[in-house]
Structure formats: C-alpha cells, structure tokens
Amino acid sequence: MSRVVITMTGPTGTVYWLRALELLLNTESEVHAVLPEASRRGISQEMGLELPVDPAGQKAALLRYWIDRAPRRAVPERVKRRFFCHDPGDAEAALAGPEVPGVLIIPCAMPTVAAIATGLGGDLIEKAAGTALRMGRPLVVVPRESPLGRIDLRNLLTLSEAGARVHPACPVFGPQPKDLLELVDSVVVAALKPLLGDEAAEAMAAARTQ
C-alpha cells in the first residue's frame, strides 16, 4: 500500500486537486490531504464545495464529495481509515519527518516552487516536500501559471535537478477527448504515475467514476 500526501497551493486549478484526490481514494493508498486557506477558497469558488477550516470537518466534507462519485466496489468505511486531513500550519506533523511519503502538489503555485527550491520549509507543505527530496521520496509538482519568468524556470530546474518531477498542467488533446473530465485526467494521471506507478495510474483512469 502506498502513502501519498496530496496538496495544492494557490486559489485556482482546483479541479485537478479534487480529481486526483478522488482517484487516490479509489485505490488502496493511504492518503494525506493538506489544504491552505487560499486553496479552500478556490475550491468553493470554482467547484462549489465548501470546506471547513478544521481538518476533521474537511475530511467529512471531502468524503461526502467522494462517496457521491465512488465506484460501486468502493467501501467507504475502509477509505475513512486510510484518509487523513492536516492543518498546513502544523509544521511539526509527522508528514514533515523522515517517514514522509510521496508528495503531490497539484497545482503548485510559483511561490511554493520558490520556497521548496530554496529550502525555506515554512509550513507543512514546504517541509514535507523538502523532506521528500532529502529522503529520496517522490515529489511531483504541477505548475499551472503562464507565462513563466526566468526566476520561475530556474526554480523549476532546481527542483528537477534535486529529484522532483515537474508535470505542467497541460491537457492532452491528441486522443480526441470526449469531455472535460478526460482532459483533466490526462494531467492528473501523468502526475500520479511517479507516485503509484504507470500501471496503477492508468487503471485509475480506465475506471471512470463519472
């Protein structure tokens, strides 16, 4: 069973985060979600999903969201036991320690890229990402900003050279996608592959839950 931290920074592109969470909860992975305030506001504005400030309330709301879309084979009680939400201000949480699992930041705002690239480690997200790099765990960042300036490109190169995988939020149009969800999945599945493996990620995409 894999362990994954899934987080996002910034207030937009929230459909990617929610879809990645949905797909992860459909697997046997242990999933740890971390959502800063700006991202919670973005989820409310873009997706119409209100998330409380407290992690327990976030977990309940996100589980309700997932259950509405879960495949028939899913067992909600089992998912509850392996799904956790964390306060991004809790920089001393175990997620920032040596046992940190793989980390997915989807989307990842440029200030977060800069903070990780320079080793600031100011909050739980930055510390977990930095620790993942130090411990040789997978770190995947999904930048969505455009255009990218020289500083942004240098910071992304620094992360790549340190071992992170950089997957820009660029949907794939080649297979003539049927709907918006397939475009979203083309980004999400690519970002999940370094964390779960190619076969598992492709299987998630094949088992469409909507």
N, C-alpha and C positions, 0 to 999 in steps of 0.2 A: 504494500500500500504506500503510495507516495504522499508526501506532505507538501502543501503549497500555500504560500502567502499571496493573496490577490489584493491588490490595492490600485488606486488611481490618484492622480493629482491634477488639479485644475477643475474648472466647472463645466467642461463640455466634452463631448465624445463618450457620454455615459452609457450609450447603448452597447459599446464594446465591453465595458466592465460587467454590465449585467448579463450579457450573453456568455461571457467567459465564466462567470460565477455559476450560471445555470448549467453549463456543460460540465463544469467540475463537480457540481453536486450530483450529477447523474452518474459519476464514476465512484470508485471505492476510495477516492483520495480523502485525506484529512485536510480540510480547507480552513484557512485563517484569513478573515477579511479585515481590512483596515481602511477606514474612510474618513478623510479630513472634512472639515466643515464645508469648504467650497465645493467639494465633490458631492456631498449630500444635497446641497442647494441645487447643483446641476442636475442630479437625478430627479429632483422634484420638478424642476422647470422643463426638462427635456422628456422625461418618461412618465411624469405624473405620479411618481412613487414617493411618498413622504416617509422619511426615515428619522427616528428619534435620535437624540444626542447620545443616550446611554447605549452601550454595546448590547445589553440584554434585549432592549427594545428593537435595536437594529436587527438582531438575529431573528426575532419573532416576525418582523415585517418582511425580511428577505426570504424566510422560509415560506411564508404565505404566498409571496410572489412566485417562488419556485414550485410550490405544490400545484398552483394553477396551471403550470406548464409541464409538470413532470410526466415522464413516460409511465405507462401502466405498471411496468415491472418495479418501479421505484418504491422504496419502503421509507416513508417519512421519519419514522422513529429511529431508524438506523442512521439516517442522514443527520438528525438532530445531535446524535452522539459524536459525530466527527466534523461538525461545523461550529466555528467559533468566530466571534467578532471582538475587536480590540480597539481601545482608545488610542489614536495616533499620538497623543501626548504622553503615553506610558512608555517612555524611552527605556525603562528598565525591564520591560516584559521579556519573557524567555525567548521570544522571537528574535530579539536582538543579540542573543547569546550564541555560543559555539554550536548549539544544536539547531540553528536556523535552517528551515527547509528551503526549497527553491522559492524564488520571489518573482512575481509577475506584476509589473506596473503598467496598467492598460486603461486609458492612455497615461503617458508620462509627460508632464509639463517641463519646459526647459529649465525653470528654476530648480526643479528636483534633479534633473540631469546634472546641472552645475554643482549642486550640493553633494551629490554622490561622487562626482568626478574629482572634487576637491577634498573629499573625506570629512565633510562637516559633521554629519551624524547628529543633526539637531533634534529629530523626532524619531518615532518608532520606524517609520517608513525608511528614512535615510539610514538609520542604524542597521536595520535588517538587511537592506540592500548592500551596505558596505561590508557587513559581516559575511554575507553570502559570497561576495567576491574574495574576501580573505580566506574563507574556508573551502573555496573551490566548489561552491554550490551554484546551481543555475540562477542567473539573474537575466530576466528578459524585460527590456523597456520598449514601449510602443509610443514613439513620438508622433504627434499629430499636427504640430504647428507648421505653418508655411507663410512666408518664406523663412528659411533658416539662415541666420547670420553666421559669420565666421566663428564667433565665440561658441555658438551652439554646435557647429560642426566639429570644432576642436574638442568640445566636451564629450560629444558622442563618440569621437575617435578614441578619446581617453578611456571611456567605458569599454569600448570594444577591445582595446589593447589590454585592458585589465581582465578580460574574460567574459564580459557581458555580451548578450545577443541583442542586437538592435533590429527591431521589426517595425518599420514605419507603418502607419495606419493607411495603407494603400490597397483598396479593394481590388480583386482580380475580376476583370470583365470578360476574359477570354472564353470561358465555357458557356457564355450567354446565360447568366444567372436568371432564374425565374422571378425572383423577388428581392426585396431589400435584405431579408434575413440571410440569403445566400452570400450577398456582398459582405455583410457583417461577419459571417462565418469564415470567409476567405482570409480575413485579417486575424480573427480570434484563433482559428485552428493553427495557423502558421506560428502564432505566438506561443501556443501551448505545446507545440512539438518538442522544444528543448527541455520542457519540464516533465512531460509524460511519455515521450517517445512518439515516433511517427505513426505507428500502427494504432495506438490508443487514441491519438488525436483525430485521425481520420475516421475511426469508428464512431467517435462522438458526433462528428459532422454528419455521418451517414444516418445516425439515429435521430432524425429531426424530431423535435418535440413540439413543433407548432404546425 
